[in-house]
Amino acid sequence: VMALEKNKKLMERIIENQRKIIAEETGKHHLTFKLIENKNEGGNNKLYHVVVVIDDKEYATGADYSIKGAEQLSAEKTWNMLVEQNIIKPDKHEKE
């Protein structure tokens, strides 16, 4: 149980760090995650689909069996998308 709590806190910090860096680098300050689908996969299994929204513009989506996992995946995809578009310089944030 303790390991799960540590992993949850680590994931929350990673998501928050990516959120701050994306907002800082893009000059945008309103970054949210929007739940776009909550699909029951049978039993207690639900697949959550979320999208990153920055200043009312939707970016990448992510899907996972936890909301935090879906947020992490969508944040990573958004990060990669913004790096490919040269909006974010990854080498500036490697140590964070």
C-alpha positions in Angstrom: 0.0 0.0 0.0 2.9 2.4 0.9 4.5 1.8 -2.5 1.2 2.6 -4.3 0.9 5.8 -2.4 4.5 6.8 -3.3 3.8 6.0 -7.0 0.7 8.1 -6.9 2.5 11.0 -5.4 5.3 10.7 -7.9 2.9 10.6 -10.8 1.1 13.7 -9.5 4.4 15.5 -9.3 5.4 14.5 -12.9 2.0 15.6 -14.2 2.3 18.9 -12.4 5.8 19.5 -13.6 4.8 18.8 -17.2 1.9 21.1 -16.8 4.1 24.0 -15.5 6.7 23.5 -18.1 4.2 23.4 -21.0 2.5 26.5 -19.7 5.8 28.3 -19.2 7.2 27.4 -22.6 4.1 28.1 -24.6 3.2 31.3 -22.8 -0.1 29.7 -22.0 -1.3 29.6 -18.4 -4.6 27.7 -18.5 -3.8 24.0 -18.9 -6.3 21.4 -17.9 -7.2 17.8 -18.5 -10.7 17.1 -19.8 -12.3 13.7 -19.5 -13.7 12.9 -23.0 -14.8 9.3 -22.4 -15.3 6.9 -19.6 -15.8 3.5 -21.1 -16.9 0.4 -19.1 -14.7 -2.5 -20.2 -16.7 -5.0 -18.1 -16.7 -5.6 -14.4 -14.9 -2.9 -12.5 -12.6 -2.1 -15.5 -13.2 1.4 -16.8 -11.0 2.9 -19.6 -10.6 6.7 -19.2 -9.9 8.9 -22.2 -8.6 12.4 -21.5 -7.3 15.3 -23.6 -4.9 18.1 -22.7 -6.6 21.5 -23.1 -4.4 24.6 -23.3 -6.3 27.9 -23.4 -9.3 26.2 -24.9 -7.4 24.3 -27.6 -7.3 20.6 -27.4 -4.0 18.8 -27.9 -3.1 15.1 -27.4 -5.3 12.4 -25.8 -4.4 9.5 -23.5 -6.3 6.4 -22.4 -5.7 4.3 -19.3 -7.5 2.4 -16.6 -6.9 5.3 -14.2 -7.5 8.9 -14.7 -4.0 9.8 -13.5 -2.5 7.4 -16.0 -4.6 8.8 -18.8 -3.5 12.3 -17.8 0.2 11.3 -17.8 -0.1 9.7 -21.3 -1.8 12.8 -22.7 0.7 15.1 -21.1 3.6 13.1 -22.5 2.0 13.1 -26.0 1.4 16.8 -25.8 5.0 17.4 -24.6 6.3 15.4 -27.6 3.9 17.3 -30.0 5.1 20.7 -28.7 8.8 19.6 -29.0 8.2 18.5 -32.6 6.7 21.9 -33.3 9.7 23.6 -31.7 7.5 25.3 -29.1 9.3 23.6 -26.2 13.1 23.0 -26.0 13.5 19.7 -24.2 17.2 20.2 -23.4 16.3 23.2 -21.2 14.3 21.0 -18.8 16.2 17.7 -18.8 17.3 18.0 -15.2 13.8 18.8 -13.9 
